[in-house]
Amino acid sequence: MSALPSLTRTAPAVGDPIELIAFRVGAQEFCIDIMSVREIRGWTAATPLPHAPPFVKGVINLRGTVLPILDLSERLGLGETQASARHVIIVAKIDKHLVGLLVDAVCDILTIQDQALQPTPDVACDTVKTFVKGLLPLEDRMVSMISLEHVLPHFEAEAA
């Protein structure tokens, strides 16, 4: 996989299109704001950390930086990923921290208007609303937008 170009990153103005990276975790599609993504790379075996939460696969050396790898499937309650060469790591910035998100595959780059993102239904429990900040209905599929700031809980973000 290739690194994304380093761009000056500014928040989009109201009404401007939003670019998202769509990816698969199991049979489901999710997306995150492309502005959070620093790099997409192939799977690299992670060094486990003792007493880490189950969704932390371990750490890798990313050009001299220790990068924690989170199993996004496990973090979202969808089961543990048995990582293989076909999996990818999305290097994302969450708050001030770089984190690797282990996913099955990157599917697409989507350009949408912010009004295309539908709110998470009220029938969903609060935990769902914590991780999913909106739904993007496309022609033949539904893509959930992940709230990255909740993937790494605040108390864990401070320790990372």
C-alpha positions in Angstrom: 0.0 0.0 0.0 1.1 3.5 -0.5 1.4 6.6 1.7 -1.1 9.4 1.2 0.4 12.7 0.1 1.1 15.1 2.9 -1.3 18.0 2.5 -2.1 21.1 4.4 -5.2 19.9 6.3 -7.9 22.4 7.0 -11.5 21.8 8.1 -14.0 21.9 5.2 -16.3 24.9 5.0 -20.1 24.3 5.4 -21.4 23.0 2.1 -18.0 21.8 0.9 -17.7 18.1 -0.1 -16.2 15.8 2.5 -13.8 13.0 1.5 -14.0 9.7 3.3 -12.0 6.5 3.2 -14.2 3.5 3.2 -13.0 0.1 4.4 -14.2 -3.3 5.4 -14.3 -4.9 8.8 -15.7 -8.3 8.4 -18.8 -8.1 6.2 -19.5 -4.4 7.1 -18.3 -1.2 5.6 -17.1 1.7 7.6 -15.5 5.1 6.8 -13.5 7.8 8.4 -12.6 11.3 7.4 -9.7 11.3 5.0 -8.2 14.2 6.9 -7.5 11.9 9.8 -5.6 9.3 7.6 -1.8 9.7 7.4 -0.9 6.4 5.6 -2.3 3.1 4.5 0.1 0.1 4.7 0.1 -3.6 4.5 -0.1 -5.7 7.6 3.0 -5.9 9.8 3.1 -8.3 12.7 2.8 -6.4 16.0 4.7 -6.9 19.2 2.2 -7.7 21.9 2.1 -5.5 25.0 1.5 -7.1 28.4 -1.9 -6.4 30.1 -3.1 -4.4 27.0 -6.8 -4.3 26.3 -7.9 -7.1 24.0 -8.4 -4.8 21.0 -4.7 -3.7 21.2 -2.8 -6.0 18.9 0.5 -4.6 20.0 3.0 -2.1 18.6 5.0 -1.8 15.4 8.0 0.4 14.4 6.9 3.0 11.9 10.0 4.7 10.7 11.3 5.1 14.3 7.9 5.8 15.9 6.3 3.2 18.1 2.8 2.8 16.7 0.0 1.1 18.6 -2.1 -1.2 16.4 -5.8 -1.5 17.3 -8.0 -4.4 16.0 -11.0 -2.3 14.8 -13.2 -5.4 14.6 -12.5 -6.3 18.2 -12.9 -2.6 19.3 -16.3 -2.4 17.7 -17.4 -5.7 19.3 -17.4 -7.7 16.0 -14.9 -10.3 17.1 -11.1 -10.7 16.9 -9.3 -10.4 13.6 -6.9 -13.2 12.7 -4.5 -10.9 10.8 -2.9 -12.0 7.6 -1.0 -10.5 4.7 -4.3 -9.5 3.1 -5.2 -7.1 6.0 -4.2 -3.5 6.0 -3.3 -0.9 8.6 -4.8 2.6 8.3 -2.5 5.0 10.2 -4.7 7.7 11.6 -4.3 10.6 13.8 -6.7 10.6 16.8 -6.4 13.7 18.9 -2.6 14.1 19.2 -1.8 10.4 18.8 -0.9 8.3 15.7 -2.7 4.9 15.8 -2.8 2.0 13.4 -6.3 0.6 12.7 -6.3 -3.0 11.6 -9.0 -3.5 8.9 -9.7 -6.2 6.3 -9.4 -4.0 3.2 -9.7 -0.4 2.0 -12.6 -0.2 -0.4 -13.0 3.3 -1.7 -12.5 7.0 -1.4 -15.9 8.7 -1.2 -16.7 12.3 -1.8 -20.0 13.4 -0.2 -21.9 16.4 0.8 -22.3 16.6 4.6 -26.1 16.4 4.3 -25.7 12.9 2.7 -24.6 11.6 6.1 -27.7 10.4 8.0 -27.8 10.4 11.9 -27.5 7.2 13.8 -31.1 6.0 14.5 -32.5 6.6 17.9 -33.3 2.9 18.2 -29.6 2.2 18.5 -28.1 2.0 22.0 -25.8 4.7 23.3 -22.7 2.5 22.7 -23.5 2.3 19.0 -23.9 6.1 18.9 -20.5 6.4 20.7 -18.7 4.7 17.8 -21.0 5.5 14.8 -21.5 9.2 14.2 -23.6 8.7 11.1 -24.7 6.4 8.3 -24.1 6.9 4.6 -26.7 5.2 2.5 -25.3 4.4 -1.0 -27.0 2.7 -3.9 -26.6 -0.9 -2.8 -24.9 -0.6 0.6 -24.8 1.2 3.9 -21.6 2.6 5.2 -21.2 3.6 8.9 -19.0 6.6 9.7 -16.7 5.9 12.7 -16.2 8.5 15.4 -12.4 8.2 15.7 -12.2 10.1 18.9 -14.1 7.3 20.7 -12.0 4.4 19.2 -9.2 5.2 21.6 -10.9 6.1 24.9 -9.6 9.3 26.6 -7.9 7.5 29.5 -6.2 5.1 27.1 -5.2 7.9 24.8 -3.3 9.6 27.6 -1.4 6.4 28.2 -0.6 5.7 24.5 
